[in-house]
């Protein structure tokens, strides 16, 4: 008689990595290809920005539901782009991503003050994707009964929030301190490093404290 073993759903790495490649690598390649072709900094940056906007808009249409984070990202990109064009400022256009990450970081920190951290709703969505709606409800219900669970989600949310605000400061400094053509490459590299550190901390801490959705 063979023992029945429960198999945990495997993470779909393609679904995780594809948006990262589209939002980071594609705009960077477009920027430098266009710059080599003689296109100005404003034009090359705007051309690259179209890719993540189209991907986000496609996801909204495909899922047929309002993702307020996606709406926020598109709106912030549009406002930053319009302001940069109005002021004819390539550096402001390059720095706008720093403003966006700052707002995201402050939003995450704001959810701590609101009572329930953003990681609670994100984790519930992940649990539902893996185990269905019932699985998401079971995971989220731990918030009401486990003080250690609440502390862990608050801590991870705080770390991400502070990390994103730090990223914003670094992005703006780089945008105004380095040569224009160097800014996209350097900011992309520093974001990858920071993302790996933040994501690595989250996964290690979550595994150690049984927080994984």
C-alpha positions in Angstrom: 0.0 0.0 0.0 1.6 3.2 -1.1 1.5 6.3 1.0 -0.4 9.3 -0.4 1.8 12.3 -0.5 0.6 15.8 -1.1 2.4 17.7 -3.8 2.7 21.4 -3.5 2.0 23.5 -6.5 5.1 24.5 -8.3 5.8 28.1 -8.9 5.3 29.1 -12.5 8.7 30.7 -13.1 7.8 31.7 -16.6 4.9 33.7 -15.4 7.1 35.4 -12.8 10.1 36.1 -15.0 8.4 37.1 -18.2 7.1 40.5 -16.9 10.5 41.2 -15.4 12.2 40.6 -18.8 9.6 42.6 -20.6 9.6 45.6 -18.2 13.4 45.8 -17.7 15.3 44.2 -20.5 13.1 45.2 -23.5 13.0 48.9 -22.7 16.7 48.9 -22.1 17.5 47.3 -25.4 15.1 49.6 -27.2 16.8 52.6 -25.6 20.3 51.8 -26.6 19.4 50.5 -30.1 17.6 53.8 -30.8 20.4 55.9 -29.3 22.9 54.1 -31.5 20.6 55.0 -34.4 20.8 58.7 -33.5 17.4 59.0 -31.8 17.4 61.6 -28.9 17.2 60.6 -25.2 13.6 61.7 -24.9 12.5 59.7 -28.0 14.5 56.6 -27.0 13.2 56.6 -23.5 9.6 57.1 -24.5 9.8 54.3 -27.0 11.1 51.9 -24.4 8.4 53.0 -21.9 5.6 51.9 -24.3 6.5 48.2 -23.8 5.6 47.9 -20.1 2.5 50.1 -20.6 1.2 47.8 -23.3 2.0 44.7 -21.3 0.1 46.1 -18.3 -2.9 47.2 -20.4 -3.0 43.8 -22.0 -3.0 42.1 -18.6 -6.0 44.3 -17.5 -8.0 43.4 -20.6 -7.0 39.7 -20.4 -7.9 39.2 -16.8 -11.1 41.3 -17.2 -10.8 42.8 -13.7 -9.6 46.1 -12.3 -6.0 45.8 -11.0 -5.6 49.1 -9.1 -1.8 48.6 -8.9 -1.7 48.3 -12.7 -3.9 51.4 -13.1 -1.7 53.3 -10.7 1.4 52.4 -12.6 0.0 53.4 -16.0 -1.3 56.7 -14.5 2.1 57.5 -12.8 3.9 56.8 -16.1 1.6 59.0 -18.0 1.9 61.9 -15.6 5.6 61.6 -15.4 6.0 61.5 -19.2 3.7 64.5 -19.8 5.6 66.5 -17.2 8.9 65.6 -18.7 7.8 66.6 -22.2 6.2 69.8 -21.0 9.5 70.8 -19.4 11.7 69.4 -22.2 13.7 67.6 -19.5 15.3 64.2 -20.4 16.6 63.9 -16.9 13.1 64.2 -15.4 11.9 61.6 -17.8 14.7 59.3 -16.7 14.0 60.0 -13.0 10.3 59.5 -13.2 10.6 55.8 -12.4 12.2 56.8 -9.1 9.0 58.8 -8.3 6.9 55.8 -9.1 8.9 53.4 -6.8 8.8 56.0 -4.1 5.0 56.2 -4.3 4.8 52.4 -4.3 7.0 52.2 -1.2 5.1 54.9 0.6 1.8 53.1 -0.3 3.2 49.8 1.2 4.2 51.6 4.4 0.8 53.3 4.5 -0.9 49.9 4.5 0.8 49.2 7.8 -0.8 52.3 9.3 -4.1 51.3 7.8 -4.1 48.0 9.8 -3.5 45.3 7.3 -0.2 45.2 5.3 -0.2 44.9 1.5 1.6 41.5 1.8 -1.6 40.1 3.2 -3.7 40.7 0.1 -0.8 39.8 -2.2 -0.2 36.5 -0.3 -3.9 35.7 -0.4 -3.9 36.1 -4.2 -0.9 33.8 -4.5 -2.5 31.2 -2.3 -5.7 31.4 -4.3 -3.8 30.9 -7.6 -2.0 27.9 -6.1 -4.8 26.2 -4.2 -8.1 27.9 -5.2 -10.3 30.3 -3.3 -10.6 28.1 -0.3 -6.8 27.8 0.1 -6.5 31.6 -0.1 -9.1 32.0 2.7 -7.4 29.5 4.9 -4.0 31.2 4.5 -5.4 34.7 5.1 -7.4 33.5 8.1 -4.1 33.0 10.0 -4.0 36.8 10.3 -6.8 36.7 12.9 -5.4 33.9 15.0 -1.5 33.9 14.8 0.4 36.9 16.2 3.6 35.6 14.7 1.9 35.5 11.2 0.8 39.2 11.6 4.3 40.3 12.7 5.9 38.5 9.8 3.7 40.1 7.2 4.1 43.5 8.7 7.9 43.1 8.8 8.1 42.0 5.1 5.9 44.8 4.0 8.0 47.3 5.9 11.2 46.0 4.4 9.8 46.3 0.9 8.4 49.7 1.5 11.7 51.1 2.9 13.6 49.3 0.1 11.4 50.9 -2.6 11.8 54.4 -1.1 15.6 53.8 -1.0 15.5 52.7 -4.7 13.7 55.9 -5.6 16.3 58.1 -4.0 19.1 56.2 -5.7 17.3 56.4 -9.1 16.8 60.2 -8.9 20.4 60.8 -7.8 21.7 58.6 -10.7 19.4 60.4 -13.2 20.8 63.8 -12.4 24.4 62.8 -11.6 25.5 60.5 -14.5 25.7 61.1 -18.2 22.3 60.6 -19.8 23.2 57.5 -21.8 24.5 55.8 -18.7 21.4 56.3 -16.6 19.1 53.5 -18.0 21.8 50.8 -17.7 22.9 51.8 -14.2 19.4 52.2 -12.8 18.3 48.8 -14.3 21.4 47.1 -12.8 20.8 48.7 -9.3 17.1 47.7 -9.4 18.0 44.1 -10.3 20.4 44.0 -7.3 17.9 45.5 -4.9 15.1 43.3 -6.2 17.2 40.2 -5.7 18.0 41.3 -2.1 14.5 42.1 -1.2 13.0 39.0 -2.8 15.7 36.8 -1.3 15.0 38.2 2.2 11.3 37.7 1.7 11.6 34.1 0.6 14.1 33.1 3.3 12.2 34.8 6.1 8.9 33.4 4.8 10.2 29.8 4.7 11.8 30.1 8.1 8.6 31.4 9.7 6.0 29.4 7.7 4.5 32.4 5.9 4.6 31.1 2.4 1.2 31.3 0.6 
